[in-house]
Amino acid sequence: MGKLMLGNEAVARGAYEAGVTVAAAYPGTPSTEITENIAKYDDIYSEWSPNEKVALEVAIGASIAGARAICSMKHVGLNVAADPLFTVSYTGVNGGLVIMVADDPGMHSSQNEQDSRIYALGSKIPMLEPADSQECKDYVKLAFEISEKFDAPVIVRLSTRVSHSQSIVNVGEKENYQLKEYKKNFGKYVMMPAMARLRHVEVEKRMALLKDYSENSGINKIEWGSKDVGIITSGVAYQYAREAFGDVSYLKLGMVHPLPEKLISDFAKEVKKLYIIEELEPFIENFAKGLGIEAIGKSALPVMGEYSTQLLKEKILGEKVDIGSVLNENVPVRPPVMCPGCPHRGMFYVMRKLKLVVSGDIGCYTLGALPPTEAMDTCVCMGASVGIAHGMEKARGKEFGKRTVGVLGDSTFIHSGITGLIDIVYNKGISTILVLDNSITGMTGHQHNPTTGYTIKGEPTKQVDLVKLANAIGIDRVRVADPFDIKEFEKVVKEEINTEEPSLIISQRPCELLKSVKYEGTLKIKQEACKNCKLCLSVGCPSLVDQGDTVEINEALCVGCGLCTKVCNFNAIVKAGETNG
Amino acid sequence: MDKLNIMIVGVGGQGTLLASRVLGTVALKKSYDVKVSEVHGMAQRGGSVVTYVKWGEKVFSPIIEKGEADIILAFEQLEAIRWLQYLKPGSGKMIVSSQKINPMPVITGKAKYPDNIIGKIKEAYGNTISLDALEIAKSCGNMKAINIVLLGVLAKSTGIEKEIWIESIKEIVPQKVLDVNLRAFEAGYNV
């Protein structure tokens, strides 16, 4: 009997079975569970790195040293890791090197929906694309073989539906992989112009060999059915196509770079009508069209969002779906919100009250841009809050700078906020930056990071001292404040934004979801004391319910953090057990 | 067997994951092909969440689309009506717990929580089952067992042997809360 596994868990299993001994990653939805699952294997060294660039460099080091190594990230993480990526293509590997990248079509939890296949093309690195959990495991193992056979790193591309769907996996035995010998080889591993020119020649030779592999290895395979319709597809789009079209002919591509020229041409010749079905960019389609093949792809299907069986039926077969009786009901949306008890809520309350321009960042606190807080002006990428705040000040002057702050989480600050902060100091900016130290990486589901003092395996380690760090780079004004002590927090923010030098405010309170955080029971509104002024609603907690004539607290949601009691002028919010009214 | 498409819908943080793991285990014991799909990350923070569970001889797409669900297990009323159009016309069955959790637009007064949701669903789908799963879970000894109460109701609807469900729950649920959950399953099964 097989095991039911997430695609991400199957990747971890594949790495284990392939004899991987080093794994590095920065968490990012939908890739996070890969490395969380790898961390469960005691014979693999695993780590959360500060960012994806470092993660890839660690994996490259492990590979050069002779180990099989894997590193994992979400699609936008590959942007961060792009610098080592393009050059490790030249150096090639010693032990096998596999880079997992998870795309997010439809942007369930991302800021863009870029297509990672473009990176494979640009960096001349082979790329595989599994379509279910079994293939996740099999392709990861195969990727290590390809990596060593062709002296190339290999990218395995996932997407949200592959990463976060569970399907049946047959597990195998662990391969007894021995470290490869380490030999100094500067012609291969020191990329200076003279050596890099020679390595580029090797890269081109390798790509020619990989094309043969793509044609003949069987990873790209034809499933013949009716030849009236032929479909070229890969990844989860294959699953939608199979369900929508049934018994037609399929060319399922497991290797999406380099693509098999002859296989695609031969398949195209055999079928009457050819469709190319791929989410996001017309990557396969452009390649096929370059071969002079006629096919229907993006002329019928979108370049945006996720595909589905019904979308294919509708756009290609012209079939409308019977959805039966639909109630004509106005159903309010339920957008994600910051949790009751979230420490960010107090901070955003102050930002909103002071009407500051808030340069935001990537994390749970990005939700502060939405109602009811609506206290964020920008959010671009990891760490961008710092540089953007600085750029705003330089564009509009110091007075504007005094109304502008950058806000980012502790993990995001370590990821790529530090360099921006150094820029502010070096180039005489006056920005105030708030680092939200909630003792964990929140949004991706509680991973440790260099500020928490624990490793991925929960072992105690050194902790970055944010105060000393800021002092060392030249910030003299560093303040630590509790965002739930609203009055003091507001005072600190006012003082810091009004100085003519850079400041760092560490907003310190742990994530409410941490097991170590215990508040004392839920709260209740003492109706006889309540003036129904609704000021408490301004903190924007989902536990506070506006009933028109009254405000009530939803006891099932309230965690008793007490933030709302700090804004009530009538002491009307009390512990649920302490009132009769 | 024929295909069976089950959706579990609720609000982030309600603990729908455990229910889907039990459903996955049941499918494995019955030697069905199975896919379980959900989205993690930002959407989970108090937002509307959905898990798709598909059983069959061979399952391709991991997601269930409009008009395709045989059963929807709803942990909350508003979520039940939000996903209603995913039920199969005619034969689809809604199992809904009567909990209400206000979404942010209702909390801020920008929208109204619809009235009489369960009545309206029952009108559209005759074989709807509604229950106060929270109350039942509490009476079994743990309000968190709400998911297993609902699974009990679902189990009865599928016609799959009760023993397989119980074995699966024993495999998935931690030992220290197993008794409560077995009671919760029984209570749901007998609704």
Chai-1 contact restraints between the chains, C-beta under 6 A:
chainA,res_idxA,chainB,res_idxB,connection_type,confidence,min_distance_angstrom,max_distance_angstrom,comment,restraint_id
A,M1,B,L28,contact,1.0,0.0,6.0,A-B,restraint_1
A,L4,B,G24,contact,1.0,0.0,6.0,A-B,restraint_2
A,T29,B,H40,contact,1.0,0.0,6.0,A-B,restraint_3
A,T29,B,G41,contact,1.0,0.0,6.0,A-B,restraint_4
A,H108,B,V39,contact,1.0,0.0,6.0,A-B,restraint_5
A,H108,B,A43,contact,1.0,0.0,6.0,A-B,restraint_6
A,S109,B,G41,contact,1.0,0.0,6.0,A-B,restraint_7
A,S109,B,M42,contact,1.0,0.0,6.0,A-B,restraint_8
A,R161,B,P62,contact,1.0,0.0,6.0,A-B,restraint_9
A,H164,B,V39,contact,1.0,0.0,6.0,A-B,restraint_10
A,H164,B,H40,contact,1.0,0.0,6.0,A-B,restraint_11
A,S165,B,K35,contact,1.0,0.0,6.0,A-B,restraint_12
A,S165,B,S37,contact,1.0,0.0,6.0,A-B,restraint_13
A,S165,B,P62,contact,1.0,0.0,6.0,A-B,restraint_14
A,Q166,B,V36,contact,1.0,0.0,6.0,A-B,restraint_15
A,S167,B,K35,contact,1.0,0.0,6.0,A-B,restraint_16
A,Q239,B,F60,contact,1.0,0.0,6.0,A-B,restraint_17
A,Q239,B,S61,contact,1.0,0.0,6.0,A-B,restraint_18
A,Y240,B,S61,contact,1.0,0.0,6.0,A-B,restraint_19
A,R242,B,F60,contact,1.0,0.0,6.0,A-B,restraint_20
A,E243,B,F60,contact,1.0,0.0,6.0,A-B,restraint_21
A,E243,B,S61,contact,1.0,0.0,6.0,A-B,restraint_22
A,S308,B,E65,contact,1.0,0.0,6.0,A-B,restraint_23
A,T309,B,S61,contact,1.0,0.0,6.0,A-B,restraint_24
A,Q310,B,E65,contact,1.0,0.0,6.0,A-B,restraint_25
A,V321,B,K66,contact,1.0,0.0,6.0,A-B,restraint_26
A,V321,B,G67,contact,1.0,0.0,6.0,A-B,restraint_27
A,D322,B,G67,contact,1.0,0.0,6.0,A-B,restraint_28
A,D322,B,P89,contact,1.0,0.0,6.0,A-B,restraint_29
A,I323,B,K66,contact,1.0,0.0,6.0,A-B,restraint_30
A,I323,B,G67,contact,1.0,0.0,6.0,A-B,restraint_31
A,I323,B,Q85,contact,1.0,0.0,6.0,A-B,restraint_32
A,G324,B,P89,contact,1.0,0.0,6.0,A-B,restraint_33
A,S325,B,A124,contact,1.0,0.0,6.0,A-B,restraint_34
A,V326,B,Q85,contact,1.0,0.0,6.0,A-B,restraint_35
A,L327,B,K120,contact,1.0,0.0,6.0,A-B,restraint_36
A,L327,B,A124,contact,1.0,0.0,6.0,A-B,restraint_37
A,E329,B,I81,contact,1.0,0.0,6.0,A-B,restraint_38
A,E329,B,P114,contact,1.0,0.0,6.0,A-B,restraint_39
A,V331,B,I81,contact,1.0,0.0,6.0,A-B,restraint_40
A,V331,B,R82,contact,1.0,0.0,6.0,A-B,restraint_41
A,P332,B,P103,contact,1.0,0.0,6.0,A-B,restraint_42
A,P332,B,P105,contact,1.0,0.0,6.0,A-B,restraint_43
A,P332,B,V106,contact,1.0,0.0,6.0,A-B,restraint_44
A,P332,B,A111,contact,1.0,0.0,6.0,A-B,restraint_45
A,R334,B,G47,contact,1.0,0.0,6.0,A-B,restraint_46
A,R334,B,S48,contact,1.0,0.0,6.0,A-B,restraint_47
A,R334,B,P103,contact,1.0,0.0,6.0,A-B,restraint_48
A,P335,B,G47,contact,1.0,0.0,6.0,A-B,restraint_49
A,P336,B,M42,contact,1.0,0.0,6.0,A-B,restraint_50
A,P336,B,A43,contact,1.0,0.0,6.0,A-B,restraint_51
A,P336,B,R45,contact,1.0,0.0,6.0,A-B,restraint_52
A,P336,B,G46,contact,1.0,0.0,6.0,A-B,restraint_53
A,P336,B,G47,contact,1.0,0.0,6.0,A-B,restraint_54
A,V337,B,G46,contact,1.0,0.0,6.0,A-B,restraint_55
A,V337,B,M104,contact,1.0,0.0,6.0,A-B,restraint_56
A,P372,B,T108,contact,1.0,0.0,6.0,A-B,restraint_57
A,P542,B,I107,contact,1.0,0.0,6.0,A-B,restraint_58
A,V545,B,N102,contact,1.0,0.0,6.0,A-B,restraint_59
A,V545,B,I107,contact,1.0,0.0,6.0,A-B,restraint_60
A,D546,B,G109,contact,1.0,0.0,6.0,A-B,restraint_61
